[in-house]
Amino acid sequence: MGRPNTYAGIGNDINGGMTTIGRIIRDAWVFDLIPETETCEGWNQGQIDALLHRINTEWDKYGCLVSNLPRDLLERHQRIHGAALEQARAAGWSGEHEIIDDS
């Protein structure tokens, strides 16, 4: 079975949305590039890549550091990403797979 052609949407993503695409979407919400109601369900890889490019442009303005965000964006970042962490943990995600050394 091949990879799906479109994204399932952040609400349907694995690990409570704690995936690369989930992070992209949350960052897009932080920078108000898409509304927080946009789940990106049905988006293709090209659309996700275009959104990532726009996000990278925004992050570049702040040296790619959360600590450099202006107060309003920092508060949005903390709210959006903090809520996502809580929801993912409540759904059973622990993040351990991200720190396991495969070597």
C-alpha positions in Angstrom: 0.0 0.0 0.0 1.5 3.4 -1.0 1.6 6.6 0.7 -1.6 8.7 0.6 -1.8 11.4 -2.0 -3.3 13.9 0.5 -2.8 14.8 4.1 -5.4 13.4 6.6 -5.6 16.7 8.5 -4.0 17.6 11.8 -7.0 16.3 13.7 -6.6 12.9 12.1 -2.8 12.8 12.1 -0.9 10.1 14.0 0.6 10.8 17.5 -1.9 13.5 18.2 -0.5 15.6 15.4 3.0 15.5 16.8 4.5 15.0 13.3 6.5 17.2 10.9 3.4 18.3 9.1 1.5 18.9 12.3 4.3 21.2 13.4 4.2 23.0 10.0 0.4 23.6 10.5 0.8 24.9 14.0 3.6 27.2 13.0 1.4 28.5 10.2 -1.3 29.2 12.8 1.3 31.0 14.9 2.3 33.3 12.0 -1.4 33.7 10.9 -0.6 32.3 7.5 -3.7 30.1 7.7 -6.6 30.4 10.1 -6.5 28.1 13.2 -9.6 26.4 11.9 -7.6 25.2 8.8 -6.6 21.5 9.4 -5.1 21.1 5.9 -7.2 18.0 5.4 -7.0 17.0 1.8 -3.9 19.0 1.0 -1.3 17.5 -1.3 2.5 17.6 -0.7 3.0 20.6 -3.0 0.6 22.7 -0.9 2.3 21.6 2.4 5.7 22.4 0.8 4.5 25.9 -0.2 3.2 26.5 3.3 6.5 25.4 4.7 8.4 27.8 2.5 6.2 30.7 3.8 6.8 29.5 7.4 10.5 29.4 6.9 10.5 32.9 5.6 8.7 34.0 8.8 11.1 32.1 11.1 14.1 33.6 9.3 12.9 37.1 10.5 13.5 35.9 14.1 16.6 33.9 13.6 14.6 30.6 13.8 14.4 31.1 17.6 11.2 31.1 19.6 12.9 33.4 22.1 13.3 36.0 19.4 9.6 36.2 18.6 7.8 39.4 19.6 5.5 39.1 22.6 2.3 38.6 20.6 3.8 35.8 18.5 5.5 34.2 21.5 2.2 34.1 23.3 0.5 32.5 20.3 3.3 30.0 19.9 3.1 29.0 23.6 -0.7 28.7 23.4 -0.9 26.8 20.2 2.1 24.4 20.8 1.3 24.0 24.5 -2.3 23.0 23.8 -1.0 20.5 21.1 1.4 18.9 23.6 -1.4 18.6 26.2 -3.8 17.0 23.7 -1.1 14.6 22.3 -0.1 13.5 25.8 -3.7 12.9 26.8 -4.0 10.8 23.6 -1.0 8.7 24.7 1.9 10.4 22.9 5.0 10.6 25.0 7.7 11.8 22.5 10.0 8.9 23.4 10.3 7.8 19.8 11.8 11.1 19.0 14.8 10.6 21.3 15.5 6.9 20.7 18.9 6.4 19.1 18.5 4.1 16.1 22.3 3.5 15.7 
